[in-house]
Amino acid sequence: MSKTQSSNAPSQRQLRAAELIRHALAEALQRETFGEKLLDGGRITVPEVRLSPDMKHATVYVMPLGGRDVAASLTALHRQRKFLRGYVAKKVAMKYMPDLHFREDETFAEGDRIDRILASPEVRRDTRDAGKSET
């Protein structure tokens, strides 16, 4: 392993394969009909896929549009994961197709939390005071 690459960082191969899987899943969720209201019609976004180092497990981060019905959407995706895995296997050439594990994407909530902190009166006061002391 090179000095610039940490042991926990994903390899270029993992990143490439994860992005191909993400695109295939997004395509499936956009185009396929599942017979489940929460999955049909492109209502789920797939912002990120992370592969395990052995590339046998893929954690798929998803978010329903509007952020509603997250738990129900995850349950529906879990029910359809065999179909989705087969769909991805047809689109992405890999020696082994990883098992899909669906999780809620919390990056939007984390971004909102950070925005609320930055907008708080205490932080505004501190940044205003810091700007005065620098001049």
PyMOL commands that place a pseudoatom at each C-alpha (Angstrom):
pseudoatom trace, name=CA, resn=MET, resi=1, chain=A, elem=C, hetatm=0, pos=[0.000, 0.000, 0.000]
pseudoatom trace, name=CA, resn=SER, resi=2, chain=A, elem=C, hetatm=0, pos=[1.337, 3.436, -0.898]
pseudoatom trace, name=CA, resn=LYS, resi=3, chain=A, elem=C, hetatm=0, pos=[2.188, 6.027, 1.724]
pseudoatom trace, name=CA, resn=THR, resi=4, chain=A, elem=C, hetatm=0, pos=[-0.498, 8.393, 0.486]
pseudoatom trace, name=CA, resn=GLN, resi=5, chain=A, elem=C, hetatm=0, pos=[-3.304, 5.832, 0.721]
pseudoatom trace, name=CA, resn=SER, resi=6, chain=A, elem=C, hetatm=0, pos=[-4.665, 5.074, 4.176]
pseudoatom trace, name=CA, resn=SER, resi=7, chain=A, elem=C, hetatm=0, pos=[-5.679, 1.531, 5.040]
pseudoatom trace, name=CA, resn=ASN, resi=8, chain=A, elem=C, hetatm=0, pos=[-9.356, 2.557, 5.400]
pseudoatom trace, name=CA, resn=ALA, resi=9, chain=A, elem=C, hetatm=0, pos=[-9.622, 4.442, 2.124]
pseudoatom trace, name=CA, resn=PRO, resi=10, chain=A, elem=C, hetatm=0, pos=[-11.395, 2.631, -0.707]
pseudoatom trace, name=CA, resn=SER, resi=11, chain=A, elem=C, hetatm=0, pos=[-9.295, 1.580, -3.669]
pseudoatom trace, name=CA, resn=GLN, resi=12, chain=A, elem=C, hetatm=0, pos=[-9.818, 3.036, -7.137]
pseudoatom trace, name=CA, resn=ARG, resi=13, chain=A, elem=C, hetatm=0, pos=[-11.293, -0.313, -8.159]
pseudoatom trace, name=CA, resn=GLN, resi=14, chain=A, elem=C, hetatm=0, pos=[-13.832, -0.183, -5.318]
pseudoatom trace, name=CA, resn=LEU, resi=15, chain=A, elem=C, hetatm=0, pos=[-14.761, 3.397, -6.175]
pseudoatom trace, name=CA, resn=ARG, resi=16, chain=A, elem=C, hetatm=0, pos=[-15.200, 2.605, -9.882]
pseudoatom trace, name=CA, resn=ALA, resi=17, chain=A, elem=C, hetatm=0, pos=[-17.283, -0.521, -9.232]
pseudoatom trace, name=CA, resn=ALA, resi=18, chain=A, elem=C, hetatm=0, pos=[-19.414, 1.284, -6.628]
pseudoatom trace, name=CA, resn=GLU, resi=19, chain=A, elem=C, hetatm=0, pos=[-20.165, 4.082, -9.081]
pseudoatom trace, name=CA, resn=LEU, resi=20, chain=A, elem=C, hetatm=0, pos=[-21.156, 1.578, -11.797]
pseudoatom trace, name=CA, resn=ILE, resi=21, chain=A, elem=C, hetatm=0, pos=[-23.456, -0.179, -9.323]
pseudoatom trace, name=CA, resn=ARG, resi=22, chain=A, elem=C, hetatm=0, pos=[-24.947, 3.171, -8.267]
pseudoatom trace, name=CA, resn=HIS, resi=23, chain=A, elem=C, hetatm=0, pos=[-25.738, 4.063, -11.885]
pseudoatom trace, name=CA, resn=ALA, resi=24, chain=A, elem=C, hetatm=0, pos=[-27.305, 0.642, -12.563]
pseudoatom trace, name=CA, resn=LEU, resi=25, chain=A, elem=C, hetatm=0, pos=[-29.463, 0.852, -9.429]
pseudoatom trace, name=CA, resn=ALA, resi=26, chain=A, elem=C, hetatm=0, pos=[-30.569, 4.392, -10.248]
pseudoatom trace, name=CA, resn=GLU, resi=27, chain=A, elem=C, hetatm=0, pos=[-31.511, 3.213, -13.742]
pseudoatom trace, name=CA, resn=ALA, resi=28, chain=A, elem=C, hetatm=0, pos=[-33.472, 0.265, -12.349]
pseudoatom trace, name=CA, resn=LEU, resi=29, chain=A, elem=C, hetatm=0, pos=[-35.347, 2.449, -9.876]
pseudoatom trace, name=CA, resn=GLN, resi=30, chain=A, elem=C, hetatm=0, pos=[-36.137, 4.944, -12.635]
pseudoatom trace, name=CA, resn=ARG, resi=31, chain=A, elem=C, hetatm=0, pos=[-37.208, 2.531, -15.382]
pseudoatom trace, name=CA, resn=GLU, resi=32, chain=A, elem=C, hetatm=0, pos=[-38.473, -0.679, -13.822]
pseudoatom trace, name=CA, resn=THR, resi=33, chain=A, elem=C, hetatm=0, pos=[-41.916, -1.376, -12.385]
pseudoatom trace, name=CA, resn=PHE, resi=34, chain=A, elem=C, hetatm=0, pos=[-41.880, -3.149, -9.047]
pseudoatom trace, name=CA, resn=GLY, resi=35, chain=A, elem=C, hetatm=0, pos=[-45.566, -3.139, -8.205]
pseudoatom trace, name=CA, resn=GLU, resi=36, chain=A, elem=C, hetatm=0, pos=[-44.737, -1.170, -5.071]
pseudoatom trace, name=CA, resn=LYS, resi=37, chain=A, elem=C, hetatm=0, pos=[-45.927, 2.419, -4.913]
pseudoatom trace, name=CA, resn=LEU, resi=38, chain=A, elem=C, hetatm=0, pos=[-42.853, 3.567, -2.976]
pseudoatom trace, name=CA, resn=LEU, resi=39, chain=A, elem=C, hetatm=0, pos=[-40.415, 2.235, -5.592]
pseudoatom trace, name=CA, resn=ASP, resi=40, chain=A, elem=C, hetatm=0, pos=[-42.228, 2.915, -8.861]
pseudoatom trace, name=CA, resn=GLY, resi=41, chain=A, elem=C, hetatm=0, pos=[-41.765, 6.153, -10.758]
pseudoatom trace, name=CA, resn=GLY, resi=42, chain=A, elem=C, hetatm=0, pos=[-38.237, 7.111, -9.759]
pseudoatom trace, name=CA, resn=ARG, resi=43, chain=A, elem=C, hetatm=0, pos=[-39.152, 8.180, -6.237]
pseudoatom trace, name=CA, resn=ILE, resi=44, chain=A, elem=C, hetatm=0, pos=[-35.882, 6.946, -4.715]
pseudoatom trace, name=CA, resn=THR, resi=45, chain=A, elem=C, hetatm=0, pos=[-32.476, 8.527, -5.237]
pseudoatom trace, name=CA, resn=VAL, resi=46, chain=A, elem=C, hetatm=0, pos=[-29.180, 6.674, -4.840]
pseudoatom trace, name=CA, resn=PRO, resi=47, chain=A, elem=C, hetatm=0, pos=[-26.536, 9.236, -3.868]
pseudoatom trace, name=CA, resn=GLU, resi=48, chain=A, elem=C, hetatm=0, pos=[-23.817, 6.747, -2.914]
pseudoatom trace, name=CA, resn=VAL, resi=49, chain=A, elem=C, hetatm=0, pos=[-22.756, 3.107, -2.930]
pseudoatom trace, name=CA, resn=ARG, resi=50, chain=A, elem=C, hetatm=0, pos=[-19.851, 1.838, -0.837]
pseudoatom trace, name=CA, resn=LEU, resi=51, chain=A, elem=C, hetatm=0, pos=[-18.211, -1.523, -1.426]
pseudoatom trace, name=CA, resn=SER, resi=52, chain=A, elem=C, hetatm=0, pos=[-16.536, -3.630, 1.234]
pseudoatom trace, name=CA, resn=PRO, resi=53, chain=A, elem=C, hetatm=0, pos=[-12.794, -4.268, 0.700]
pseudoatom trace, name=CA, resn=ASP, resi=54, chain=A, elem=C, hetatm=0, pos=[-13.519, -7.799, -0.577]
pseudoatom trace, name=CA, resn=MET, resi=55, chain=A, elem=C, hetatm=0, pos=[-16.235, -6.320, -2.855]
pseudoatom trace, name=CA, resn=LYS, resi=56, chain=A, elem=C, hetatm=0, pos=[-18.797, -8.884, -1.728]
pseudoatom trace, name=CA, resn=HIS, resi=57, chain=A, elem=C, hetatm=0, pos=[-21.063, -6.406, 0.075]
pseudoatom trace, name=CA, resn=ALA, resi=58, chain=A, elem=C, hetatm=0, pos=[-22.408, -3.119, -1.227]
pseudoatom trace, name=CA, resn=THR, resi=59, chain=A, elem=C, hetatm=0, pos=[-23.974, -0.608, 1.123]
pseudoatom trace, name=CA, resn=VAL, resi=60, chain=A, elem=C, hetatm=0, pos=[-26.442, 1.401, -0.930]
pseudoatom trace, name=CA, resn=TYR, resi=61, chain=A, elem=C, hetatm=0, pos=[-27.380, 4.757, 0.545]
pseudoatom trace, name=CA, resn=VAL, resi=62, chain=A, elem=C, hetatm=0, pos=[-30.850, 5.829, -0.592]
pseudoatom trace, name=CA, resn=MET, resi=63, chain=A, elem=C, hetatm=0, pos=[-33.284, 8.649, 0.052]
pseudoatom trace, name=CA, resn=PRO, resi=64, chain=A, elem=C, hetatm=0, pos=[-36.901, 8.857, -1.050]
pseudoatom trace, name=CA, resn=LEU, resi=65, chain=A, elem=C, hetatm=0, pos=[-37.773, 12.133, -2.736]
pseudoatom trace, name=CA, resn=GLY, resi=66, chain=A, elem=C, hetatm=0, pos=[-38.957, 14.570, -0.113]
pseudoatom trace, name=CA, resn=GLY, resi=67, chain=A, elem=C, hetatm=0, pos=[-37.389, 12.465, 2.632]
pseudoatom trace, name=CA, resn=ARG, resi=68, chain=A, elem=C, hetatm=0, pos=[-40.730, 10.828, 3.460]
pseudoatom trace, name=CA, resn=ASP, resi=69, chain=A, elem=C, hetatm=0, pos=[-41.479, 7.151, 4.123]
pseudoatom trace, name=CA, resn=VAL, resi=70, chain=A, elem=C, hetatm=0, pos=[-37.820, 6.260, 4.616]
pseudoatom trace, name=CA, resn=ALA, resi=71, chain=A, elem=C, hetatm=0, pos=[-38.420, 3.137, 6.712]
pseudoatom trace, name=CA, resn=ALA, resi=72, chain=A, elem=C, hetatm=0, pos=[-41.136, 1.840, 4.377]
pseudoatom trace, name=CA, resn=SER, resi=73, chain=A, elem=C, hetatm=0, pos=[-38.938, 2.528, 1.342]
pseudoatom trace, name=CA, resn=LEU, resi=74, chain=A, elem=C, hetatm=0, pos=[-36.029, 0.634, 2.900]
pseudoatom trace, name=CA, resn=THR, resi=75, chain=A, elem=C, hetatm=0, pos=[-38.347, -2.297, 3.607]
pseudoatom trace, name=CA, resn=ALA, resi=76, chain=A, elem=C, hetatm=0, pos=[-39.593, -2.259, 0.000]
pseudoatom trace, name=CA, resn=LEU, resi=77, chain=A, elem=C, hetatm=0, pos=[-36.026, -2.145, -1.321]
pseudoatom trace, name=CA, resn=HIS, resi=78, chain=A, elem=C, hetatm=0, pos=[-35.098, -5.064, 0.914]
pseudoatom trace, name=CA, resn=ARG, resi=79, chain=A, elem=C, hetatm=0, pos=[-37.995, -7.063, -0.565]
pseudoatom trace, name=CA, resn=GLN, resi=80, chain=A, elem=C, hetatm=0, pos=[-36.783, -6.244, -4.096]
pseudoatom trace, name=CA, resn=ARG, resi=81, chain=A, elem=C, hetatm=0, pos=[-33.062, -6.685, -3.484]
pseudoatom trace, name=CA, resn=LYS, resi=82, chain=A, elem=C, hetatm=0, pos=[-32.846, -10.054, -5.284]
pseudoatom trace, name=CA, resn=PHE, resi=83, chain=A, elem=C, hetatm=0, pos=[-34.354, -8.503, -8.421]
pseudoatom trace, name=CA, resn=LEU, resi=84, chain=A, elem=C, hetatm=0, pos=[-32.130, -5.417, -8.102]
pseudoatom trace, name=CA, resn=ARG, resi=85, chain=A, elem=C, hetatm=0, pos=[-29.019, -7.533, -7.643]
pseudoatom trace, name=CA, resn=GLY, resi=86, chain=A, elem=C, hetatm=0, pos=[-29.898, -9.467, -10.821]
pseudoatom trace, name=CA, resn=TYR, resi=87, chain=A, elem=C, hetatm=0, pos=[-30.534, -6.236, -12.699]
pseudoatom trace, name=CA, resn=VAL, resi=88, chain=A, elem=C, hetatm=0, pos=[-27.164, -4.841, -11.641]
pseudoatom trace, name=CA, resn=ALA, resi=89, chain=A, elem=C, hetatm=0, pos=[-25.445, -8.131, -12.550]
pseudoatom trace, name=CA, resn=LYS, resi=90, chain=A, elem=C, hetatm=0, pos=[-26.721, -7.754, -16.130]
pseudoatom trace, name=CA, resn=LYS, resi=91, chain=A, elem=C, hetatm=0, pos=[-25.455, -4.179, -16.373]
pseudoatom trace, name=CA, resn=VAL, resi=92, chain=A, elem=C, hetatm=0, pos=[-22.124, -4.383, -14.517]
pseudoatom trace, name=CA, resn=ALA, resi=93, chain=A, elem=C, hetatm=0, pos=[-19.504, -6.993, -15.371]
pseudoatom trace, name=CA, resn=MET, resi=94, chain=A, elem=C, hetatm=0, pos=[-17.989, -8.223, -12.106]
pseudoatom trace, name=CA, resn=LYS, resi=95, chain=A, elem=C, hetatm=0, pos=[-16.572, -11.572, -11.077]
pseudoatom trace, name=CA, resn=TYR, resi=96, chain=A, elem=C, hetatm=0, pos=[-18.891, -11.637, -8.044]
pseudoatom trace, name=CA, resn=MET, resi=97, chain=A, elem=C, hetatm=0, pos=[-21.960, -9.481, -7.704]
pseudoatom trace, name=CA, resn=PRO, resi=98, chain=A, elem=C, hetatm=0, pos=[-22.040, -8.040, -4.187]
pseudoatom trace, name=CA, resn=ASP, resi=99, chain=A, elem=C, hetatm=0, pos=[-24.964, -8.455, -1.823]
pseudoatom trace, name=CA, resn=LEU, resi=100, chain=A, elem=C, hetatm=0, pos=[-26.949, -5.239, -1.581]
pseudoatom trace, name=CA, resn=HIS, resi=101, chain=A, elem=C, hetatm=0, pos=[-27.602, -3.649, 1.808]
pseudoatom trace, name=CA, resn=PHE, resi=102, chain=A, elem=C, hetatm=0, pos=[-29.830, -0.567, 1.798]
pseudoatom trace, name=CA, resn=ARG, resi=103, chain=A, elem=C, hetatm=0, pos=[-29.355, 2.268, 4.292]
pseudoatom trace, name=CA, resn=GLU, resi=104, chain=A, elem=C, hetatm=0, pos=[-30.815, 5.738, 4.692]
pseudoatom trace, name=CA, resn=ASP, resi=105, chain=A, elem=C, hetatm=0, pos=[-28.583, 8.481, 3.324]
pseudoatom trace, name=CA, resn=GLU, resi=106, chain=A, elem=C, hetatm=0, pos=[-28.112, 10.872, 6.216]
pseudoatom trace, name=CA, resn=THR, resi=107, chain=A, elem=C, hetatm=0, pos=[-25.894, 13.419, 4.471]
pseudoatom trace, name=CA, resn=PHE, resi=108, chain=A, elem=C, hetatm=0, pos=[-28.822, 15.790, 3.823]
pseudoatom trace, name=CA, resn=ALA, resi=109, chain=A, elem=C, hetatm=0, pos=[-29.847, 15.720, 7.493]
pseudoatom trace, name=CA, resn=GLU, resi=110, chain=A, elem=C, hetatm=0, pos=[-26.219, 16.275, 8.524]
pseudoatom trace, name=CA, resn=GLY, resi=111, chain=A, elem=C, hetatm=0, pos=[-25.962, 19.243, 6.166]
pseudoatom trace, name=CA, resn=ASP, resi=112, chain=A, elem=C, hetatm=0, pos=[-29.147, 20.741, 7.643]
pseudoatom trace, name=CA, resn=ARG, resi=113, chain=A, elem=C, hetatm=0, pos=[-27.763, 20.258, 11.148]
pseudoatom trace, name=CA, resn=ILE, resi=114, chain=A, elem=C, hetatm=0, pos=[-24.542, 22.067, 10.232]
pseudoatom trace, name=CA, resn=ASP, resi=115, chain=A, elem=C, hetatm=0, pos=[-26.518, 24.901, 8.591]
pseudoatom trace, name=CA, resn=ARG, resi=116, chain=A, elem=C, hetatm=0, pos=[-28.579, 25.311, 11.791]
pseudoatom trace, name=CA, resn=ILE, resi=117, chain=A, elem=C, hetatm=0, pos=[-25.390, 25.460, 13.873]
pseudoatom trace, name=CA, resn=LEU, resi=118, chain=A, elem=C, hetatm=0, pos=[-23.832, 28.061, 11.566]
pseudoatom trace, name=CA, resn=ALA, resi=119, chain=A, elem=C, hetatm=0, pos=[-27.015, 30.148, 11.671]
pseudoatom trace, name=CA, resn=SER, resi=120, chain=A, elem=C, hetatm=0, pos=[-27.210, 30.077, 15.477]
pseudoatom trace, name=CA, resn=PRO, resi=121, chain=A, elem=C, hetatm=0, pos=[-26.781, 33.419, 17.278]
pseudoatom trace, name=CA, resn=GLU, resi=122, chain=A, elem=C, hetatm=0, pos=[-23.692, 32.190, 19.139]
pseudoatom trace, name=CA, resn=VAL, resi=123, chain=A, elem=C, hetatm=0, pos=[-21.800, 31.258, 15.974]
pseudoatom trace, name=CA, resn=ARG, resi=124, chain=A, elem=C, hetatm=0, pos=[-22.885, 34.451, 14.195]
pseudoatom trace, name=CA, resn=ARG, resi=125, chain=A, elem=C, hetatm=0, pos=[-21.641, 36.486, 17.167]
pseudoatom trace, name=CA, resn=ASP, resi=126, chain=A, elem=C, hetatm=0, pos=[-18.323, 34.607, 17.248]
pseudoatom trace, name=CA, resn=THR, resi=127, chain=A, elem=C, hetatm=0, pos=[-17.705, 35.012, 13.523]
pseudoatom trace, name=CA, resn=ARG, resi=128, chain=A, elem=C, hetatm=0, pos=[-18.641, 38.703, 13.667]
pseudoatom trace, name=CA, resn=ASP, resi=129, chain=A, elem=C, hetatm=0, pos=[-16.282, 39.229, 16.630]
pseudoatom trace, name=CA, resn=ALA, resi=130, chain=A, elem=C, hetatm=0, pos=[-13.481, 37.291, 14.902]
pseudoatom trace, name=CA, resn=GLY, resi=131, chain=A, elem=C, hetatm=0, pos=[-13.767, 39.537, 11.838]
pseudoatom trace, name=CA, resn=LYS, resi=132, chain=A, elem=C, hetatm=0, pos=[-13.407, 42.664, 13.991]
pseudoatom trace, name=CA, resn=SER, resi=133, chain=A, elem=C, hetatm=0, pos=[-10.333, 41.408, 15.835]
pseudoatom trace, name=CA, resn=GLU, resi=134, chain=A, elem=C, hetatm=0, pos=[-8.483, 40.610, 12.588]
pseudoatom trace, name=CA, resn=THR, resi=135, chain=A, elem=C, hetatm=0, pos=[-8.628, 44.231, 11.398]
for i in range(1, 135): cmd.bond("trace and resi %d" % i, "trace and resi %d" % (i + 1))
show_as sticks, trace
zoom trace
